[in-house]
C-alpha cells in the first residue's frame, strides 16, 4: 500500500492551499479598491446631480452616466465578493483535507441523522456517527448530496461495480473541478432541504387567469404612454392619477394570494441561483464514464439549458421579493401591475418546468456524492480497486487493513474464503477479532460502492452484507438484551432466505449462560453452513471450533497474544487454527482488580 501513504495527495493540497492564499489576498485587495472607487463615484454622481439642479441641466448627463457606472460597480462588487467567499471556502476545504489525511476529522459532519439500528450492517460497522467512515470520507457541499451518499453506502446493492469504479476513477484526479463544485454547493447556504421545495412546486395551484400573460405588459405600456403624455403636457394629472389608482386596485384584488406566494418564495428563493451554477458546471464538463454521462443526460433539455431555466426562475423569485421595497410596492404596482406580472412569470415557469425540477435536483445531489467518492479515491492512491472474482472465490485479499487506523501502526492481514464456507475466528481479548471483522465488512461495503479498498489486492464476488455485532437492549420497547439478539438473528435468517449475503457475526448469544450460548451458537452456525451461507464469526467459545470437525466448509482461524516480560503482547496477525491462550485473568491481575 506504499509508504508513506498519501504523500502525493498531501503535497497536492499544500500546493493548492498556497495558490489559493495568494488568490485570496489579491481578490481582497481588488475588492477594497472597488469599494473605495464606488464611494467616490457615488459622491461624484451626487455632485453632478446637485450641479444639474443649481447650475446647468447638462450636468444631469454626467450624473446619469456616473449612476450607471455606480450600478455596474455594485453588481461587480457582489460578483467579486462571491469569488472571495468561494476562495475562502476552497482554502478551508484544502486545510480540511490535509488534516483528514492525518485522521483528524472530528469537526466534520458525522451523518448521525442517518443512523439506523435495524439496518443490515451500518450500525455494526459504525458507518455513521462520531469517528465514522462517513464522517471521514464525506465531502458533499449540499445536504441532499450527503443523503445520496448515505443511501449509496447503505443500499446494500452490489450491482454495476465496474461502472461505479469507472466513474470514480474519472473524477478522482479532477481535484480542481471537484473542489469548485463542492465550494459552489457549500456557498448555497448551510442547509438546502429539497423535499418541501419539490412538494410546493409539484402541488402548486395557479391563481392568475390565463389572460394575465399579456395584461400586465399592456397595462405597463399604457402607463408609459400616459406618463410621457403627462410630462409633455398632453395628459392631465387626473388621468395619471387614475391609471395609478387603477393599478393599485387591480393588484389589491389579488393581494392575499400574492402574499401567500411571496411567503413561499421567501422560503425557496436562495436555492435556485446556486443550483443553476452547479448545473452549469455539469453542463460544461465532458464526462467519459457511462454513469456520469447518464447523469449529465438527465440535465439535458430541448431549447433553453436547464442552468438558464433555473437562473431565470431565480430572477423571477427575486423580482417578486422586491415587492417588500416600498417604492416597488407603490409605484411598481400602480403603473406596472408588478405583483401580478411577476406572479404570472413564476406560475408560467412552474407550469413548464415544475415537474422536472425533482430529477434535476437528483442529478445535482448524485454528482455531489460522486465527487465525495472521487475525493476519497484521490486521497488514497495506494488503495486497490477491487477485481471481480471468478470461480469459487468470494474474497481474496492481500494486506487488508482498516482505513481509519493510522497507516504507521496498523497491521494488515491476508484473507481468503470460498462460496458456502464459514470461518470461525477465536482469540484473546483485545487481540483484534472485532477490528478484523469491521475491516473485512467495510471493505465489502466500499467495494460495492466502487471505491478502492485499503489493501494491496482485493478480489471479490459482489454480495450484499448482513451482520450481527453490537446488539443492544431497549427499555422503551421492554426488550431484554437476549431477545434483541434473537430478533437480530431472525432478521439475518430472513435476509438470507431472500438472497445470498456475506454474513459477519461477532460473539452471538451473549445474553445467556455459557452452556446455553455454546449450544445455541453451534446450532445457528450449522444452520448457516447447511443453507450455503458464506461468512465469518468471531467467538471466545472454543467449543464452536468443533463444528469444523464435522463440517468441511468450516475453518478455524485465530488471533493470539503472548506474555513477554510480564507484559501482554499482540501481533494482530490472523493465523490458521484455534486460539489456546486467553488473557482475562492476566489482565485482571495486571490492573489490580483481583489478587494474585
Secondary structure, DSSP 4 states (H G I P E B T S, - for coil): --SSTTHHHHHHHHHHHHHHHHHHHHHHHHHHHHHHHHHHHHHHHHHHHHHHHHT-TTHHHHHHHHHHHHHHHHHHHHHHHHHHHHHHHHHHHHHHHHHHHTT--TTS---GGG--TTSSSTTTTT-SSTT-HHHHH---SSHHHHHHHHHHHHS---TTHHHHHHHHHHHHT-HHHHHHHHHHHHTT-S---HHHHHHHHHT----S-TTHHHHHHHHHHHHHHHHHHHHTTSS-HHHHHHHHHHHHHHHHHTHHHHHHHHHHHHHHHHHHHHHHHHHHHHHHS---SHHHHHHHHTT--SSS-HHHHHHHHHHHHHHHHGGGSHHIIIIIHHHH-HHHHHHHHHHHHHHHHGGGHHHHHHHHHHHHHHHHHHHHHHHTTTSEEPEEP-TTEEEEEEEE--TTS-TTT---EEEEEETT-EEEEEE-TTSSHHHHHHHHHHHHHHHHTT-EESSSEEEE---EEEEES----BTTTTB-HHHHHHHHHHHHHHHHHHS-EEEEEES--TTS-HHHHHHHHHHHHHHHHHTT-EEEEEES-GGGGGHHHH-TTEEEEEE-EEEETTEEEE----EES------HHHHHHHTTSS--
